Amino acid sequence: MLNHYKDFSIKHPYWHVIFILSIASLLGILIEYLINRDFIGSGIYATIFFGIIEIFRVRRKNMNN
């Protein structure tokens, strides 16, 4: 299973970033809701910002290879 995930991350680096951001966002929202019974909608801006930075990092890495 782990080998399939590694192959996926190598073949589709942008989808990998989107997948990781989605899972991390869902976990963060779930933890925040379970602890404080609150949803902070402004956190999506930080997620988008870090996602864009990560996509540019992956793009630069692919261009150098």
C-alpha distances in whole Angstrom, upper triangle without the diagonal:
4,5,5,6,9,10,11,13,14,15,16,17,20,17,15,18,19,16,16,20,20,17,20,23,22,21,25,27,25,26,30,31,30,32,35,35,35,33,34,34,35,31,30,32,31,27,28,30,27,25,28,28,24,24,28,26,23,26,28,25,24,28,29,26
4,5,5,6,9,10,11,12,14,15,16,18,16,14,16,18,15,15,18,19,17,18,22,21,21,23,26,25,26,29,30,29,31,34,34,34,32,33,33,33,30,29,31,29,25,27,28,25,23,26,26,22,22,25,23,20,23,25,22,22,26,26,24
4,5,5,6,9,10,11,12,14,15,18,16,14,17,19,17,17,20,21,19,21,24,24,24,26,29,28,29,32,33,33,35,37,37,37,35,36,35,36,32,31,32,31,27,28,29,26,24,26,26,22,22,25,23,20,23,24,21,20,24,24,22
4,5,5,6,9,10,10,12,13,16,14,12,16,17,14,15,19,19,18,20,23,23,23,26,27,27,28,31,32,32,34,37,36,36,34,34,34,34,31,29,31,30,26,27,28,26,23,25,25,22,21,24,23,19,22,24,21,20,24,24,22
4,5,5,6,9,10,10,11,14,12,9,12,14,11,12,15,16,14,16,19,19,19,22,24,24,25,28,29,29,31,33,33,33,31,31,30,31,27,26,27,26,22,23,25,22,19,22,22,18,18,21,20,17,19,22,19,18,22,23,21
4,5,5,6,9,10,10,13,12,10,13,15,13,13,17,18,17,18,21,22,22,24,26,26,27,30,31,32,33,35,36,35,33,32,32,32,29,27,28,26,23,24,25,22,20,22,21,17,17,20,18,15,18,19,16,16,20,20,18
4,5,5,6,8,10,13,12,10,14,16,14,15,18,19,19,21,23,24,24,26,29,29,30,32,34,34,36,38,38,37,35,35,34,34,31,29,30,28,25,25,26,24,21,22,23,19,18,20,19,15,17,20,17,15,19,20,17
4,5,5,6,8,10,9,7,11,12,11,12,15,16,16,18,20,21,22,24,26,26,28,30,31,32,34,36,35,35,32,32,30,31,28,26,27,26,22,22,24,21,18,20,20,17,16,19,18,14,16,19,16,15,19,20,18
4,6,5,5,8,8,5,8,11,10,10,13,15,15,16,19,20,20,22,24,25,26,28,30,31,32,34,34,33,30,30,29,29,26,24,24,23,20,20,21,18,15,17,17,14,13,16,14,11,13,16,13,12,16,17,15
4,6,6,10,10,8,11,14,13,14,17,18,18,20,22,23,24,26,28,29,30,32,34,34,36,38,38,37,34,33,32,32,29,26,27,25,22,22,23,20,18,19,18,15,14,16,14,11,12,14,12,10,14,15,12
4,6,9,9,9,12,14,14,15,18,19,19,21,23,24,25,27,29,30,31,33,35,36,37,39,39,38,35,34,32,32,30,27,28,27,23,23,24,22,19,19,20,16,15,17,16,12,13,16,13,11,14,16,14
4,6,5,6,9,10,11,12,14,15,17,18,20,21,23,24,26,27,29,30,32,33,35,36,36,34,31,31,29,29,26,23,24,23,20,19,20,19,15,16,17,14,12,14,14,11,11,15,13,11,14,16,15
4,6,5,6,9,10,11,12,14,15,16,18,20,21,22,24,26,27,28,30,32,33,34,34,33,30,29,27,27,24,21,22,21,17,17,18,15,12,13,14,10,8,11,11,7,9,12,10,9,12,14,13
4,5,5,6,9,10,11,12,14,15,17,18,20,21,23,24,26,27,29,30,32,33,33,31,27,26,24,24,21,19,19,18,15,14,15,13,10,10,12,9,6,10,10,7,8,12,12,11,13,16,16
4,5,5,6,9,10,10,12,14,15,16,18,20,21,22,24,26,27,28,30,31,31,29,26,25,23,24,21,18,19,19,15,14,16,15,11,13,14,12,10,13,14,11,12,16,15,14,17,19,19
4,5,5,6,9,10,11,12,14,15,17,18,20,21,23,24,26,27,29,30,30,29,26,25,24,24,21,18,19,18,15,15,16,14,11,13,14,11,10,13,13,10,12,15,14,14,17,19,18
4,5,5,6,9,10,11,12,14,15,16,18,20,21,22,24,26,27,28,28,26,23,22,21,20,18,15,16,15,11,11,13,10,7,9,10,7,7,11,10,9,11,14,13,14,17,18,18
4,6,5,6,9,10,10,12,14,15,16,18,20,21,22,24,26,27,26,24,21,20,19,19,16,13,15,14,10,10,12,11,7,10,12,10,9,13,13,12,13,17,17,16,19,21,21
4,6,5,6,9,10,11,12,14,15,17,18,20,21,23,24,26,25,24,21,21,20,20,17,15,17,16,12,13,15,13,10,13,15,12,12,16,16,14,16,19,18,18,21,23,23
4,5,5,6,8,10,11,12,14,15,16,18,20,21,22,24,24,23,20,20,19,19,16,14,16,14,11,12,14,11,9,13,14,11,12,15,15,13,16,19,18,18,21,23,22
4,6,5,6,8,10,10,12,14,15,16,18,20,21,22,22,20,17,16,16,16,12,11,12,11,7,9,11,9,7,10,12,10,11,14,14,14,16,19,19,19,22,24,24
4,6,5,6,9,10,11,12,14,15,16,18,20,21,20,19,16,16,15,16,13,11,13,13,9,10,13,12,10,13,15,13,14,17,18,17,19,22,22,22,25,27,27
4,5,5,6,9,10,11,12,14,15,16,18,20,20,19,16,17,16,17,14,13,16,15,11,13,16,14,12,16,17,15,16,20,19,18,21,24,23,23,27,28,28
4,6,5,6,9,10,11,12,14,15,16,18,18,17,15,15,15,15,12,11,14,12,9,12,14,12,11,15,15,14,15,19,18,18,21,23,22,23,26,28,28
4,5,5,6,8,10,10,12,14,15,16,16,15,12,11,11,12,9,8,11,10,7,10,13,11,11,14,16,15,16,19,19,19,22,24,24,25,28,29,30
4,5,5,6,9,10,10,12,14,15,15,14,11,12,12,14,11,11,14,14,11,14,16,15,14,18,19,18,19,22,23,22,25,27,27,28,31,32,32
4,5,5,6,9,10,10,12,14,14,14,12,13,14,16,13,13,16,15,12,16,18,16,16,19,20,19,20,24,23,23,26,28,27,29,32,33,33
4,5,5,6,8,10,11,12,13,12,10,10,12,13,9,11,14,12,10,14,16,14,15,18,19,18,20,23,23,23,26,28,28,29,32,33,33
4,6,5,6,9,10,10,10,9,7,8,9,11,9,10,13,13,11,15,17,16,16,20,21,20,22,25,25,25,28,30,30,31,34,35,36
4,5,5,6,9,10,9,10,9,11,13,15,13,14,17,16,15,18,20,19,19,23,24,23,25,28,28,28,30,32,32,33,36,37,38
4,5,5,6,8,9,10,10,11,14,16,13,15,18,17,16,19,21,19,20,24,24,23,25,28,28,28,31,33,32,34,37,38,38
4,6,5,6,7,6,7,8,11,13,11,13,16,15,15,18,20,19,20,23,24,24,26,28,28,29,32,33,33,35,37,39,39
4,6,5,4,5,6,9,12,14,13,15,18,18,17,20,22,22,22,25,27,26,28,31,31,31,34,36,36,37,40,41,42
4,6,6,8,10,13,15,18,16,18,21,20,20,23,25,24,25,28,29,28,30,33,33,33,36,38,37,39,42,43,43
4,6,8,10,12,16,18,16,19,21,20,20,23,25,24,25,28,29,28,31,33,33,34,36,38,38,39,42,43,44
4,5,8,10,14,16,15,18,20,20,20,23,24,24,25,28,29,29,31,34,34,35,37,39,39,41,43,44,45
4,7,10,13,16,15,17,20,20,20,23,25,25,26,29,30,30,32,34,35,35,38,40,40,41,44,45,46
4,7,10,12,12,14,17,17,18,20,22,22,23,26,27,28,29,32,32,33,35,37,38,39,41,43,44
4,6,9,9,11,14,14,14,17,19,19,20,23,24,25,26,29,29,30,32,34,35,36,38,40,41
4,6,6,8,11,11,12,14,16,17,18,20,22,22,24,26,27,28,30,32,33,34,36,38,39
4,5,6,8,10,11,12,14,16,16,18,20,21,22,24,26,27,28,30,32,33,34,36,38
4,5,6,8,9,11,12,14,15,16,18,19,21,22,24,25,27,28,30,31,33,35,36
4,5,5,7,9,10,11,12,15,16,17,18,20,21,23,24,26,27,29,31,32,33
4,5,5,6,9,10,10,12,14,15,16,18,20,21,22,24,25,27,28,30,32
4,5,5,6,9,10,11,12,14,15,17,18,20,21,23,24,26,27,29,31
4,5,5,6,8,10,11,12,14,16,16,18,20,21,23,24,26,27,29
4,5,5,6,9,10,10,12,14,15,16,18,20,21,22,24,26,27
4,6,5,6,9,10,10,12,14,15,16,18,20,21,22,24,26
4,5,5,6,9,10,11,13,14,15,17,19,20,21,23,25
4,5,5,6,9,10,10,12,14,15,16,18,20,21,23
4,5,5,6,9,10,10,12,14,15,16,18,20,21
4,5,5,6,9,10,10,12,14,15,16,18,20
4,6,5,6,9,10,11,12,14,15,17,19
4,5,5,6,9,10,10,12,14,15,17
4,5,5,6,9,10,11,12,14,16
4,5,5,6,9,10,10,12,14
4,5,5,6,9,10,11,13
4,5,5,6,9,10,11
4,5,5,6,9,10
4,5,5,6,9
4,5,5,7
4,5,5
4,6
4
